[in-house]
Amino acid sequence: MLSPAQEQKLSYLSDTVFYPEAVGFLHRLVQQEGCNPLQNSQVTGLRNVARSVIYSELLRYIQHQKNRDWQTNKQDLKVFYSELEIYLTTLRNKRLRTEFHLVSDGLTNREMITQIDELMGHVAAEFLQHLLAENGLLQQKQKQQKKPYQQQQQRIPHQQQQQQQYMRGR
């Protein structure tokens, strides 16, 4: 169980570190790696497993998704889950102790591993909450950018029909 100090620090880190990192993580994948925002089925799966706050289950889910034989048009999901695993592994192995100082002092190795896994469940849930919220914003933005194109495509047949009627009337 997290101490009140750990909970407070985690809340602070969520707003100051995990939120901007989640936004940057997703934007990098979309803009630099050419990935699409996650589909609703992926969002639902990630959200459900992140809510369990059991890091080993989340990691198992991410590895399963990463190792799936994705269709060619969904290879960006493999990239997403590979990058997510790297990010979370770095958090777990380095940043929890050295950067964030969330791990209690004076623990045995077994106690430390147990605490790190518990912390990672909470940290991952916070990060994913921000990532999935940003994903929703990117989905909306993508839909808005497609609307003018779709509306233009709908006008073209109408304009062609008007031209044909004009030509018949001549």
HELIX and SHEET records of a PDB file:
HELIX    1   1 PRO A    4  LEU A   13  1                                  10    
HELIX    2   2 SER A   14  PHE A   18  3                                   5    
HELIX    3   3 TYR A   19  GLN A   31  1                                  13    
HELIX    4   4 ASN A   40  ARG A   51  1                                  12    
HELIX    5   5 TYR A   55  ASN A   67  1                                  13    
HELIX    6   6 THR A   72  LYS A   74  5                                   3    
HELIX    7   7 GLN A   75  THR A   90  1                                  16    
HELIX    8   8 LEU A   91  ARG A   95  3                                   5    
HELIX    9   9 LEU A   96  THR A   98  1                                   3    
HELIX   10  10 ASN A  109  GLY A  169  1                                  61    
END                                                                             
